[in-house]
Amino acid sequence: MNRNVSGHRIQAARAMHEPKLTQDDLIALMHTREEIVLSKNILSRIENNERYVTDIELKAFARVLHVSTAWLLGETNDPTPK
């Protein structure tokens, strides 16, 4: 059962980021910029669509990764935030 639609896009956004972000980098940014604490296991489960993403987390991922929430949700092919 697919628990989220944004996991693979979060993983893709890490790779698109300049410089590329590791999972550890993203975890640190989420904690320092957004005050959201994620473990590497949780982020891995999110990226593999095994764990849901809350609305607060989705918005935080979008801000930290500089992409739109619509792109993370698969509603558009343009990752550029509006």
N, C-alpha and C positions, 0 to 999 in steps of 0.2 A: 504494500500500500504506500503510495507516494504521499508524504506528509508535507511537502512544500514544493513550490515551483521555482524558487529562487536560488537553490543551492548551487547548481551548476553555473549560474550567472555570477554568483559571488566568487566562485573559483576563477571564472574567466576574467572578472574585473581585477582580481589580484594580479593575474598575468598581464593584463593590459596596463596596469598602473606603472608609471615611470618614477622611480625605478620599480621593478617587479617586487611585489610583497610576498614574503613567506607567510605561512599560517601564524608563526610567532609574531611577525611584524603586525599583521592585522589584529591579532589578539591584543597586543600592546596599544595600538591606536584606538581600538574600541574601548579599552580601559581608561586611557589617559584623556581622550577627547570626548568620549560619550558616557563615561562612568558605567560601562557595561562590562561585566566580568564573564569571560568565556574561557573554558579550558580548551586545550588542543583537541581533546576527544570530542567535545561538543561541536567545535568548528568543523572537524572532520565529518561528524554525523550530519551537520547542516549541509555541507558541500556535497555529500553523497545522498542527499534527500531522505535521510533516515530520521531527521528531527525537524519539527516545525520551526518556523521563524515567527516571532511575535511581531506585531506592528511596530513596536518601539525599536526592536532590533533591526527590522527592515529599513526604517528611516535612518537609523544610525549607520548601517552598512552603506547605504546610498551616500550619506554625507562623507564618510571616511574614504570611500572608494571613488568619490566624485562621479557618480553615475545617477541616473534617475530611478526612482522607485518603480516607475512604469516599465523600465527596461529590466529591472530585477524580477519583476512579475511576468515578463514575457509578453507584455502588451504592446511593445514597440521594438524595432530593431535598432533604434538610435539610443545609445547609452548616455548621450549628452543630457545633463540635468537642465531643466528649463528655468 
